[in-house]
Amino acid sequence: MNIILLGPPGAGKGTQAKRLEDAYGLVQLSTGDMLRAEVASGSVLGRQAKEIMDAGQFMPDDLMVGMIESRIGQPDCDKGFILDGFPRTEAQARALDVMLERRGLTLNHVVELTVDEAALIERITGRFSCSRCGAGYHDRFQLPRVDGVCDFCGGTEFKRRADDNEETVRARLEIYHAQTAPILPYYRERGVLDAVDGMADIDEVTRQIKAVLH
């Protein structure tokens, strides 16, 4: 079973991908992780990618799709994969389809995690974590039981991601709407697109996705 998870930054794609990995034996494919692995391996693809990144340029679609093709050819992907973060444009979606067809594979489901943007901004900008053990918290939804003390390790220092601020989140949402949202009609026309409520409780989002996959 081959799946794409779509949704704006902070919609919970990574969390749900991990749950689907565990439930179905699939492999989550993060294009960022794959790029770093290719570069570290010193492969031909990795050397090309490094040259492009060192020049401060974007990866061409054919190189990205080639990297994905190389990865899904590995034995751990035999049961299928979950793509998170790719495709981002209709051109990438079409190139991905061509590659999968060439390999005799099918894209089974594209799942969109829909969000309320005002609530999403609140969700993201309120996040913080324990500096010692990494446990996650939120200003409104999940404060430590004792103010200033981590529930898990007793640490008293916390941190926030530098990009978890409203200005940055709004900019990322604008990029998503401009570049990625337009591929939704492409997958809708192909009959593989389903939407779930990305603002629901994490377990409920998982339940909705599993209902789609079955």
PyMOL commands that set and color helices and strands:
alter all, ss='L'
color gray80, all
select helices_A, chain A and resi 13-24+31-41+44-54+61-72+75-77+90-102+117-125+166-190+202-213
alter helices_A, ss='H'
color red, helices_A
select strands_A, chain A and resi 3-6+27-30+81-84+109-114+127-130+136-138+158-159+193-197
alter strands_A, ss='S'
color yellow, strands_A
deselect
rebuild
show_as cartoon
